[in-house]
Amino acid sequence: MFQDMLARRDALPPITVGEYRQRVKDAQALMAENGLDAVFATSEFNFRYFTGDITQGPIQGGRPRSVLIPAKGDPIAVLARGVDDAIRETTWVKEVRSWPGPAPEDEGVTEIIKLVSELTGPNARIGIEMGPESRLGWPVADFLRIARGIAPREFVDANTPVFMRLRQVKSAAEVARIRRVCEIVSEGYARLPQLLRIGQTEIEACRAFEATCYALGVDKTRVVGISERGGHLRTFVGPTDRVLAEEDILFLDTGCMIDNYCCDFNRHFAFGSVDPASHKAYDIIWQATEAGIAAVKPGVTTSDVWHAMNAVISGKIGANTSNTFGRMGHSMGMAGTELPSIAPGDLTVLKPGMILNIEPSTIYECYFDGSRKLMVHEEDVVVTETGCEVLTRRTPLSMPIITARA
């Protein structure tokens, strides 16, 4: 199975130059629809989406990278010298403006002002990442200098009307990458019970999982590991050097990557035994996940999916249904979390090619001390023409129990 998984990882369909060109054309159509004369993609996700940059890992730093998409024609990359040749050699983008960097006193500011002035009129509206779930890839001080330098042109948000709308619907090649990383990490989770031990630390448990996923073929890992007696409450910040003991539950959540596309799903592991309260909460949320998956199909809204899951949770006698997140899922792609949210007020209509993370949760009382605990499951699906395909291997019906000792 291991060699077969690596072979399938190598057989991923390419994201072709034709697909990158179509992304630019689609962006230009949305720009025209929203009265934008040009847009800058400055975040690493948007930069990579349009250029195909193969850099692994974060690229935000002292020498920012951005790409300008004009109203017509090919994109123009704007980045420091040294990086410019690499972009020409490894991506389809051949027109590049550059400056000698690092140069903190002028890290591309003059070059960007010059480029905008050449390509747009004085009253142009220039789109850039300013909206929800977006990050600007330039230092704020440089952005303000550029804004002053291109006036009376103005910067406006391009994330909501352009970038988010494009990236919400994945191509077949994008889905193939997400499917593959979900397959590999599902196998990693399946192998993990044989590697976990009472007496390990959270860090040791997470390292064992990460090493397994690397061996199976992922490019990068991000793992959160949190354990407490009788369940956990927080889902962020971890792992620590806390030692795993009997009656603990270990929560693992991962965002591994292949070719810069993510998975994002979690699993639970009980040590010694599963207490009755955690067992009940686990079963409720397993059923709610099933309801969420069944609700996904083209034409329904993310709100509809939330209500399908909430109906299961709220219908269970004795279940505390308070939700501390305000949503029960989201989308993903190059980023581990992307819009839309699966929330009661989100009316995004589902389309084939959208990725959803089905993530119901509930608060329950700890069996041992009555404290508040959280049970949350997560599975990754892609919307199809008739429903959805579950990309992850479903979490077991019963929580795996670890009895081996370190």
C-alpha positions, -999 to 999 in steps of 0.1 A, spaced: 0 0 0 29 24 9 45 22 -25 12 24 -43 3 56 -23 36 72 -33 31 63 -70 -4 78 -69 11 110 -54 35 112 -83 7 107 -108 -12 139 -100 -25 157 -130 -6 189 -138 -21 223 -133 -14 234 -169 -4 268 -183 -39 268 -199 -55 266 -165 -34 294 -152 -43 316 -182 -79 308 -176 -76 319 -140 -63 353 -152 -91 356 -178 -117 348 -152 -102 373 -128 -103 400 -156 -139 392 -162 -147 397 -125 -126 429 -125 -147 443 -154 -178 433 -136 -167 452 -104 -151 482 -120 -115 473 -113 -88 485 -136 -61 462 -122 -55 440 -92 -25 431 -72 -22 396 -57 2 400 -28 -6 372 -4 13 340 -10 -19 320 -17 -31 344 -43 4 349 -58 8 311 -61 -28 307 -75 -21 329 -105 16 322 -111 21 286 -102 51 295 -79 65 262 -67 81 276 -35 74 253 -6 62 269 25 58 306 35 72 332 12 61 363 31 92 381 44 116 409 38 113 408 1 76 407 -8 63 390 -40 32 402 -59 17 399 -93 -3 426 -111 -32 415 -133 -41 442 -158 -75 447 -173 -62 430 -204 -32 409 -212 -8 387 -192 1 392 -155 33 410 -144 53 397 -115 68 423 -92 96 410 -69 132 414 -58 161 405 -81 173 370 -77 138 358 -72 129 372 -106 150 347 -126 135 319 -106 100 329 -114 108 332 -151 124 298 -151 98 279 -130 64 295 -139 45 306 -169 49 343 -160 76 358 -181 71 396 -176 88 406 -144 96 440 -128 123 438 -101 145 459 -78 178 451 -60 166 437 -27 165 434 2 162 472 4 142 482 35 142 518 25 125 510 -8 114 474 -10 98 477 -45 77 508 -36 91 529 -64 88 500 -90 52 494 -81 42 531 -83 59 532 -117 42 501 -130 7 513 -118 12 547 -134 22 531 -167 -7 508 -170 -37 527 -155 -53 561 -158 -53 587 -130 -88 577 -117 -81 539 -117 -94 516 -90 -68 491 -81 -79 459 -63 -59 443 -35 -64 420 -5 -85 441 20 -115 420 28 -124 392 52 -101 362 53 -73 380 35 -39 393 43 -18 419 26 16 407 15 32 441 16 43 459 48 16 483 58 39 513 57 49 504 22 13 500 12 5 535 25 35 549 6 23 532 -26 -13 545 -20 0 580 -17 23 576 -47 -4 564 -71 -31 590 -60 -56 600 -72 -59 563 -81 -73 543 -51 -69 509 -37 -101 489 -31 -108 453 -20 -103 426 -46 -105 396 -22 -143 394 -19 -153 402 -55 -124 385 -73 -100 362 -54 -125 345 -31 -150 339 -59 -123 323 -81 -107 302 -54 -140 288 -40 -146 265 -69 -117 241 -75 -106 226 -108 -102 189 -113 -64 192 -108 -69 211 -76 -94 185 -63 -70 158 -72 -43 173 -49 -68 177 -20 -81 142 -25 -46 127 -25 -35 145 7 -68 134 24 -61 98 13 -25 99 27 -35 115 60 -64 91 65 -39 63 62 -17 81 87 -45 83 112 -53 46 107 -17 37 115 -14 59 145 -30 37 172 -1 13 167 23 41 175 6 58 205 15 49 241 3 57 276 32 77 290 41 95 257 39 133 256 16 152 233 47 163 213 59 127 209 25 116 197 23 144 172 59 137 160 50 100 154 20 111 134 39 136 114 67 112 106 41 87 93 25 112 71 59 123 57 68 87 50 35 83 31 42 112 9 30 146 22 51 177 16 44 195 48 26 190 81 8 211 106 -5 192 136 -24 203 167 -24 179 196 -44 185 228 -51 161 256 -71 162 289 -88 138 312 -123 131 300 -120 152 268 -106 186 258 -121 221 255 -97 241 233 -88 231 198 -59 254 192 -25 258 207 -6 226 212 10 201 214 29 205 248 51 182 269 20 170 288 22 132 295 -7 111 282 -23 91 310 -52 67 315 -87 84 311 -72 110 288 -85 118 253 -61 130 227 -75 153 200 -54 156 168 -61 181 141 -39 183 110 -35 205 79 -9 185 58 -1 196 23 7 182 -11 18 205 -39 6 235 -17 -29 221 -13 -43 212 22 -64 188 40 -79 197 74 -95 171 96 -93 157 131 -94 124 151 -97 114 188 -79 87 207 -88 75 242 -62 62 266 -71 32 287 -109 35 282 -136 59 269 -157 75 296 -195 74 292 -199 112 286 -172 113 259 -186 82 243 -221 97 241 -208 131 227 -187 112 202 -217 93 189 -239 124 186 -213 143 166 -206 112 144 -243 112 135 -243 150 130 -214 146 106 -234 120 86 -263 145 84 -240 172 72 -225 151 45 -259 139 34 -271 176 31 -243 186 7 -254 190 -29 -254 217 -56 -280 244 -50 -283 242 -13 -266 268 10 -240 264 36 -267 275 61 -287 245 50 -258 222 58 -254 238 93 -291 234 100 -290 197 90 -262 191 116 -277 212 143 -310 193 140 -292 161 150 -273 178 179 -303 197 193 -325 167 191 -304 146 214 -318 146 249 -292 157 275 -268 171 250 -256 206 257 -257 222 222 -239 254 228 -213 261 201 -183 283 208 -171 287 172 -201 303 156 -199 279 127 -197 241 120 -172 240 91 -157 260 63 -139 255 30 -102 250 22 -77 248 -6 -43 264 -6 -52 277 28 -63 254 56 -95 275 61 -112 295 34 -147 310 30 -175 302 30 -184 292 65 -209 266 74 -229 289 96 -266 297 101 -262 332 85 -240 321 55 -261 318 24 -234 308 0 -249 285 -27 -230 253 -32 -216 245 -67 -197 215 -80 -160 218 -73 -164 235 -39 -146 219 -10 -164 218 24 -150 208 58 -180 193 76 -172 201 113 -201 198 138 -194 202 175 -210 203 209 -202 211 245 -207 184 271 -201 179 308 -169 160 318 -177 126 333 -151 130 360 -155 166 373 -184 183 355 -162 207 336 -170 218 301 -156 197 273 -158 200 235 -165 172 210 -158 181 173 -154 159 143 -143 170 108 -144 154 74 -135 169 40 -158 166 10 -161 180 -25 -194 190 -40 -202 169 -71 -230 173 -98 -254 152 -77 -242 154 -41 -207 151 -26 -177 129 -25 -161 123 9 -124 128 5 -114 116 40 -117 81 54 -146 84 79 -137 85 115 -144 52 133 -178 46 148 -161 42 181 -132 61 195 -99 41 192 -86 30 226 -49 30 234 -37 5 261 0 1 252 25 18 275 57 36 267 
